[in-house]
Amino acid sequence: MTKVDVTWSDRLLGYDFGAQHPMNPVRLDLTRRLSDALGVLGRANVVEPQLPGGSDEFLTWVHDPAYVQAVREASADPAMADVRRGLGTEDDPAFRGMHEISTLIAAGTVNACERVWTGAAEHAVNFCGGLHHAMADRASGFCIYNDAALGIHWLLEHGAERVAYVDLDVHHGDGVERIFWNDPRVLTVSIHETGRVLFPGTGFALDIGGPEALGSAVNISLPPGTGDSAWLRAMHAVIPQVVAAFEPDVLVSQQGCDSHYADPLAHFALTVDAQRTAYETIHDLAHEVTGGRWVALGGGGYELVDVVPRAWTHLTAVATHRPVPLDTPVPQKWRDYVHQITDRQGPTVMGDGVAEGDRVWWRSWNVGVNPEDPLDHAVLATREAVFPHLGLDVWFD
C-alpha cells in the first residue's frame, strides 16, 4: 500500500471570509465528506496540522515579519486591517482568528513536505492549501500566507537540491513564482488563463525567472474558452518536459479546479473528467521523476457543490493509487447532506460524462503544430522562451 497523508482538521473550516465571499469553506467540508463517503480517506493517514517548532515563527521563512505582525493585528481586531498590505479588502476581508487559521493551513503544507521528504509518506495531500497568490509582504487573491512557498522553503533547508512546483489553477501562480523568482533551485510552472483578461494579470511566456535563474519560471498563458483537449494538449506539450529536464527531488503541485466550465470567476471550459486526467498525469510524473515524492495542494475553485468536492476527491484518490472511476455514483448520503445545507441536489456521478473510459483524449504536440491556432501559438511561445534554458529542443522535445 502506498503511504499517503491527507491533511485535515475541522479547524481548517475557520478560513472563512464571510458567507458572500467566493472562498466559502463549505467546499472543504464537502470535499472531506465526499472523500470519506467513497472510502478514499480510509486508504490514507489523516493528519492534523501541527505548527513547526510549536510556534508561528516559521511564517517568516518567506513572509516579512512586519507583514506577519499586520496579520496578527488584523486577526485580533479586523478594524485594524492594513489595506496597504492587502488586508481588509474585498478580496481579503479581515476576520477574527484569521492569523491563527491561516497559520494552521500553512503548517499543514509544511508538515506534508516534511513527511514526504523524510519518507514517512510517499504522497501527501492538503486540499485546504494551495494559497498561491500570497506575497512576501501582502495578502492577495483570497490568500493570506503562502503555504506552498513555505513548504518548498522547508524542503530546500532540509536537503532538497531542486524542487519543482506545478500550478494547474486557472489563475497564474504569481506568489510562489515571485518568492522564488531568482532562485535556480526552484522550478515554478503555471498553466493558466491569460493575464490579459484574468487576475492577477501576470504570467506571460517571456516571464522566465530572474537573472540568476533564467528558465526557472515557466508560464503557459492560454486564451479564454480553452476546453478539455486543448488544455491537456498544452499541459502535455510543456510540463512533463520541463519537469523532467529540471530533475527535481520533490514535486509540489497546486490543483486549483477553477478551470471548470461552471466556475464563476474565470473563463475556461474544462470538465472534472479532464481535471482528473491531469491529476493522474502529475502523479505519474512524480513517480517518473522524483521517485514518487509528491505533495498535492488544493487552491482555487468556486463552484462549491458540483465541482470542488468531486475534483479534490479525485485528486486524493489518485494519490492513494486507487482512482475513483468517473461513472461512480455519488453516495446518496452525501447528496442528502448537500441538500440539507445548500438546498441544492448535488451531482449524481463523479464525472461530467465526456471522457471515453476514465481519461480525456488530447492531440499530442508531436503530431504537428498549427501556429495560426491561438492555443498552439501560446504553447509555442512558452517552449521558445524556456526550453533552451533547460537544454530542451523547442521543436522535438
C-alpha positions as CSV (number, residue, x, y, z in Angstrom):
1,M,0.0,0.0,0.0
2,T,1.2,3.5,-0.9
3,K,1.7,5.6,2.3
4,V,-0.5,8.7,1.7
5,D,-1.1,11.5,4.2
6,V,-4.2,13.7,3.9
7,T,-4.2,16.9,6.0
8,W,-7.5,17.5,7.8
9,S,-8.9,19.2,10.9
10,D,-12.3,20.7,11.3
11,R,-10.5,23.8,12.5
12,L,-9.5,24.4,8.9
13,L,-13.1,25.3,8.1
14,G,-12.4,28.5,10.0
15,Y,-10.7,30.0,6.9
16,D,-13.9,32.0,6.3
17,F,-14.1,35.4,4.7
18,G,-17.8,35.5,5.1
19,A,-21.0,34.0,3.6
20,Q,-20.9,36.1,0.5
21,H,-17.2,35.5,-0.3
22,P,-16.4,33.1,-3.1
23,M,-13.9,31.2,-0.9
24,N,-16.6,29.5,1.2
25,P,-15.2,26.8,3.5
26,V,-18.3,24.6,2.7
27,R,-16.2,23.4,-0.3
28,L,-13.7,21.9,2.0
29,D,-16.3,20.3,4.3
30,L,-18.0,18.8,1.2
31,T,-14.7,17.5,-0.1
32,R,-13.8,15.8,3.1
33,R,-17.2,14.3,3.4
34,L,-17.3,13.0,-0.2
35,S,-13.8,11.5,0.1
36,D,-14.9,9.8,3.3
37,A,-18.2,8.6,1.8
38,L,-16.4,7.0,-1.1
39,G,-13.8,5.3,1.1
40,V,-10.9,7.4,-0.1
41,L,-9.9,8.6,3.3
42,G,-10.0,5.1,4.6
43,R,-6.9,4.4,2.4
44,A,-5.0,7.3,3.8
45,N,-3.4,8.6,7.0
46,V,-5.5,11.6,8.1
47,V,-3.1,14.1,9.8
48,E,-4.0,17.1,11.8
49,P,-1.6,20.0,11.1
50,Q,1.0,20.9,13.8
51,L,2.9,24.2,13.9
52,P,6.6,23.6,13.0
53,G,8.6,24.2,16.2
54,G,5.3,24.8,18.1
55,S,5.0,28.5,17.1
56,D,4.2,30.7,14.1
57,E,7.8,31.9,13.7
58,F,8.1,29.6,10.6
59,L,6.0,32.1,8.6
60,T,9.0,34.5,8.4
61,W,10.8,31.9,6.3
62,V,9.1,33.6,3.3
63,H,7.0,36.4,4.7
64,D,8.2,39.7,6.0
65,P,7.9,39.9,9.8
66,A,6.1,43.2,9.6
67,Y,3.5,41.6,7.3
68,V,3.0,38.7,9.7
69,Q,2.6,41.2,12.5
70,A,0.0,43.1,10.5
71,V,-2.0,39.9,10.0
72,R,-1.8,39.2,13.7
73,E,-3.2,42.7,14.5
74,A,-6.0,42.4,11.9
75,S,-6.8,39.0,13.2
76,A,-7.2,40.3,16.8
77,D,-9.2,43.4,15.6
78,P,-10.4,43.4,12.0
79,A,-10.8,47.2,12.2
80,M,-7.0,47.4,12.4
81,A,-6.6,45.8,8.9
82,D,-3.9,47.4,6.9
83,V,-5.2,47.7,3.3
84,R,-1.7,48.6,2.1
85,R,-0.8,45.0,2.9
86,G,-3.9,43.6,1.1
87,L,-5.8,43.1,4.4
88,G,-9.4,44.3,4.9
89,T,-10.0,44.5,1.1
90,E,-12.9,43.0,-0.9
91,D,-10.7,40.0,-1.8
92,D,-9.2,39.5,1.6
93,P,-11.5,40.8,4.3
94,A,-10.1,40.7,7.8
95,F,-11.8,38.4,10.3
96,R,-11.1,37.4,13.9
97,G,-8.8,34.4,14.1
98,M,-7.5,35.0,10.5
99,H,-3.9,34.7,11.5
100,E,-4.3,31.5,13.5
101,I,-6.3,29.6,10.9
102,S,-4.1,30.8,8.0
103,T,-1.0,29.7,10.0
104,L,-2.6,26.3,10.5
105,I,-3.2,25.8,6.8
106,A,0.4,26.8,6.1
107,A,1.6,24.4,8.8
108,G,-0.3,21.6,7.1
109,T,1.6,22.0,3.9
110,V,4.9,22.2,5.7
111,N,4.1,19.0,7.6
112,A,3.2,17.4,4.3
113,C,6.5,18.3,2.8
114,E,8.4,17.1,5.8
115,R,6.6,13.7,5.8
116,V,7.2,13.2,2.1
117,W,10.9,14.2,2.3
118,T,11.6,12.0,5.3
119,G,9.8,9.0,3.8
120,A,7.0,8.9,6.4
121,A,4.6,9.2,3.4
122,E,5.1,8.8,-0.3
123,H,2.5,11.2,-1.3
124,A,0.7,13.9,0.8
125,V,-2.4,15.9,0.0
126,N,-3.5,19.2,1.6
127,F,-6.6,20.3,-0.4
128,C,-7.1,23.1,2.1
129,G,-3.8,24.6,1.0
130,G,-2.5,25.9,-2.4
131,L,-2.9,29.6,-1.4
132,H,-0.6,30.7,-4.2
133,H,-1.3,34.4,-4.5
134,A,0.1,35.5,-1.1
135,M,3.2,37.6,-1.5
136,A,6.1,38.0,0.9
137,D,4.7,41.3,2.2
138,R,1.0,41.3,1.5
139,A,-2.2,39.3,1.1
140,S,-3.6,38.8,-2.4
141,G,-6.4,36.9,-4.2
142,F,-8.0,35.3,-1.1
143,C,-4.6,34.1,0.1
144,I,-3.1,35.3,3.5
145,Y,0.0,33.1,3.9
146,N,1.7,31.2,1.0
147,D,1.7,27.7,2.2
148,A,3.3,26.3,-0.9
149,A,6.2,28.6,-0.7
150,L,6.7,27.8,3.0
151,G,6.7,24.1,2.2
152,I,9.2,24.5,-0.6
153,H,11.4,26.5,1.7
154,W,11.4,23.7,4.3
155,L,12.4,21.2,1.6
156,L,15.3,23.4,0.5
157,E,16.5,23.9,4.0
158,H,16.4,20.1,4.7
159,G,18.4,18.7,1.9
160,A,16.4,19.0,-1.3
161,E,18.6,20.4,-4.0
162,R,15.8,21.1,-6.5
163,V,12.0,21.4,-6.1
164,A,9.5,21.6,-9.0
165,Y,6.3,23.4,-8.4
166,V,3.5,22.9,-10.9
167,D,0.3,25.0,-10.7
168,L,-2.9,24.0,-12.5
169,D,-5.1,26.7,-11.2
170,V,-6.8,28.9,-13.8
171,H,-5.1,31.9,-12.2
172,H,-1.4,32.5,-12.5
173,G,0.6,31.2,-9.5
174,D,2.2,34.5,-9.1
175,G,3.0,34.4,-5.3
176,V,5.1,31.3,-5.5
177,E,6.8,32.4,-8.7
178,R,7.7,35.8,-7.2
179,I,9.1,34.4,-4.0
180,F,11.4,32.1,-5.9
181,W,11.9,34.3,-8.9
182,N,15.7,34.4,-8.7
183,D,16.3,31.0,-7.1
184,P,17.6,28.4,-9.5
185,R,16.8,25.6,-7.1
186,V,13.0,26.0,-7.7
187,L,11.2,25.5,-11.0
188,T,7.8,27.1,-11.0
189,V,5.4,26.1,-13.8
190,S,1.9,27.6,-14.2
191,I,-0.7,26.9,-16.8
192,H,-3.5,29.5,-16.6
193,E,-5.9,31.8,-18.4
194,T,-4.0,34.7,-19.8
195,G,-3.4,37.7,-17.5
196,R,-4.8,39.9,-20.3
197,V,-8.3,39.1,-19.1
198,L,-7.9,37.5,-15.7
199,F,-6.5,38.2,-12.2
200,P,-3.7,38.6,-11.3
201,G,-2.7,40.0,-14.8
202,T,0.7,38.3,-14.8
203,G,2.3,35.1,-16.0
204,F,3.3,35.6,-19.7
205,A,5.5,33.4,-21.8
206,L,8.5,35.7,-21.6
207,D,8.4,35.8,-17.8
208,I,11.1,33.2,-17.3
209,G,12.8,33.9,-13.9
210,G,15.4,36.3,-12.5
211,P,18.9,36.9,-13.9
212,E,20.4,34.1,-11.7
213,A,17.6,31.7,-12.6
214,L,16.6,32.1,-16.2
215,G,14.3,29.3,-17.3
216,S,13.2,28.5,-13.8
217,A,9.8,30.2,-14.3
218,V,7.6,28.6,-16.9
219,N,4.3,30.2,-17.9
220,I,1.7,28.7,-20.2
221,S,-0.7,31.5,-20.7
222,L,-3.8,30.3,-22.6
223,P,-6.8,32.1,-24.2
224,P,-10.3,32.3,-22.6
225,G,-12.6,29.5,-23.6
226,T,-9.9,26.8,-23.5
227,G,-11.5,23.4,-23.1
228,D,-10.5,19.9,-22.1
229,S,-8.5,18.6,-25.1
230,A,-6.8,21.9,-25.8
231,W,-5.8,22.4,-22.1
232,L,-4.4,18.9,-21.9
233,R,-2.6,19.3,-25.2
234,A,-0.9,22.5,-23.8
235,M,-0.1,20.8,-20.5
236,H,1.5,17.8,-22.1
237,A,3.4,19.9,-24.5
238,V,5.3,21.7,-21.7
239,I,5.0,20.3,-18.2
240,P,6.4,16.8,-18.4
241,Q,9.4,18.0,-20.5
242,V,10.4,20.9,-18.3
243,V,10.0,19.0,-15.0
244,A,12.0,16.0,-16.3
245,A,14.7,18.3,-17.6
246,F,14.9,20.1,-14.2
247,E,15.4,16.7,-12.4
248,P,13.8,17.8,-9.1
249,D,14.0,15.9,-5.9
250,V,10.4,16.6,-5.0
251,L,7.3,17.6,-6.9
252,V,4.8,20.1,-5.3
253,S,1.7,20.7,-7.2
254,Q,-1.3,23.0,-6.9
255,Q,-4.6,21.7,-8.2
256,G,-6.9,24.7,-8.3
257,C,-10.1,23.5,-10.0
258,D,-11.4,26.9,-11.0
259,S,-10.6,25.9,-14.6
260,H,-14.0,24.1,-14.7
261,Y,-16.7,25.4,-17.1
262,A,-19.1,26.1,-14.2
263,D,-16.6,28.2,-12.2
264,P,-18.0,31.7,-11.7
265,L,-14.6,33.5,-11.6
266,A,-12.9,32.5,-14.8
267,H,-13.4,31.6,-18.5
268,F,-12.0,28.2,-19.1
269,A,-14.3,25.3,-20.2
270,L,-12.8,22.2,-18.5
271,T,-14.7,19.3,-17.1
272,V,-14.0,17.3,-13.9
273,D,-13.0,14.5,-16.3
274,A,-10.1,16.5,-17.7
275,Q,-9.1,17.6,-14.3
276,R,-8.9,14.0,-13.1
277,T,-6.8,13.2,-16.2
278,A,-4.4,15.9,-15.3
279,Y,-4.1,14.7,-11.7
280,E,-3.1,11.3,-13.0
281,T,-0.5,12.9,-15.2
282,I,1.1,14.8,-12.3
283,H,1.0,11.6,-10.2
284,D,2.7,9.6,-13.0
285,L,5.3,12.4,-13.4
286,A,6.2,12.3,-9.7
287,H,6.9,8.6,-10.0
288,E,8.9,9.0,-13.1
289,V,11.0,11.9,-12.0
290,T,11.1,12.2,-8.2
291,G,10.8,8.6,-7.0
292,G,7.2,9.3,-6.1
293,R,7.8,12.2,-3.7
294,W,4.7,14.3,-4.3
295,V,2.9,16.9,-2.3
296,A,-0.5,17.9,-3.8
297,L,-2.4,21.0,-2.7
298,G,-5.8,22.5,-3.4
299,G,-6.2,26.1,-4.4
300,G,-8.9,28.0,-6.2
301,G,-12.4,26.6,-7.1
302,Y,-15.6,28.4,-6.5
303,E,-18.3,26.1,-7.8
304,L,-18.7,24.8,-4.3
305,V,-21.0,21.8,-4.8
306,D,-20.7,20.4,-8.2
307,V,-17.0,20.8,-8.9
308,V,-14.7,21.3,-5.9
309,P,-15.7,18.2,-3.9
310,R,-15.5,15.9,-6.9
311,A,-12.3,17.3,-8.2
312,W,-10.3,17.1,-5.0
313,T,-11.8,13.7,-4.1
314,H,-10.4,12.5,-7.4
315,L,-7.1,14.1,-6.5
316,T,-7.0,12.4,-3.2
317,A,-8.0,9.1,-4.7
318,V,-5.3,9.3,-7.3
319,A,-2.7,9.9,-4.6
320,T,-3.9,6.7,-2.9
321,H,-3.3,4.8,-6.2
322,R,-7.0,3.9,-6.2
323,P,-8.6,6.4,-8.6
324,V,-12.3,6.7,-8.5
325,P,-13.9,5.8,-11.9
326,L,-15.8,8.7,-13.5
327,D,-19.0,6.7,-13.7
328,T,-19.0,6.1,-9.9
329,P,-22.4,7.1,-8.4
330,V,-22.1,9.9,-5.8
331,P,-23.3,8.5,-2.4
332,Q,-26.9,9.4,-1.6
333,K,-25.9,10.2,2.0
334,W,-23.6,12.9,0.7
335,R,-26.2,14.3,-1.6
336,D,-28.7,14.4,1.2
337,Y,-26.2,16.5,3.3
338,V,-25.7,18.8,0.3
339,H,-29.4,19.4,0.0
340,Q,-29.7,20.0,3.8
341,I,-27.1,22.7,3.9
342,T,-27.3,24.3,0.5
343,D,-30.8,23.4,-0.8
344,R,-29.2,22.0,-3.9
345,Q,-29.3,18.4,-5.2
346,G,-25.6,17.9,-6.0
347,P,-24.1,15.8,-8.8
348,T,-25.2,12.2,-9.2
349,V,-21.9,10.7,-10.6
350,M,-18.2,11.5,-10.2
351,G,-17.6,12.7,-13.8
352,D,-19.1,15.1,-16.3
353,G,-19.7,12.4,-18.9
354,V,-17.3,13.5,-21.6
355,A,-14.4,11.0,-21.2
356,E,-14.1,7.8,-23.0
357,G,-13.3,5.5,-20.2
358,D,-11.5,7.4,-17.5
359,R,-9.2,9.7,-19.4
360,V,-9.9,12.6,-21.8
361,W,-8.2,12.4,-25.2
362,W,-5.9,15.2,-26.4
363,R,-3.9,15.6,-29.6
364,S,-0.2,15.2,-28.9
365,W,2.1,18.1,-29.7
366,N,4.2,15.6,-31.6
367,V,1.7,15.1,-34.4
368,G,2.1,18.7,-35.6
369,V,1.8,22.4,-34.7
370,N,-0.6,24.9,-36.1
371,P,1.0,28.4,-35.3
372,E,-2.2,30.0,-36.5
373,D,-4.2,28.4,-33.7
374,P,-4.2,30.7,-30.6
375,L,-3.6,27.9,-28.2
376,D,-0.7,26.4,-30.3
377,H,0.7,29.9,-30.7
378,A,0.7,30.3,-26.9
379,V,2.3,27.0,-26.2
380,L,5.0,27.6,-28.8
381,A,5.8,31.0,-27.2
382,T,6.4,29.2,-23.9
383,R,8.5,26.5,-25.4
384,E,10.6,29.1,-27.3
385,A,11.1,31.1,-24.1
386,V,12.2,28.4,-21.7
387,F,13.2,25.2,-23.5
388,P,16.7,26.4,-24.5
389,H,17.4,27.4,-20.9
390,L,16.6,23.8,-19.8
391,G,18.6,22.1,-22.6
392,L,15.4,21.1,-24.5
393,D,14.7,21.4,-28.2
394,V,11.9,23.7,-29.0
395,W,10.6,21.6,-31.8
396,F,11.4,18.0,-31.0
397,D,11.2,17.6,-27.2
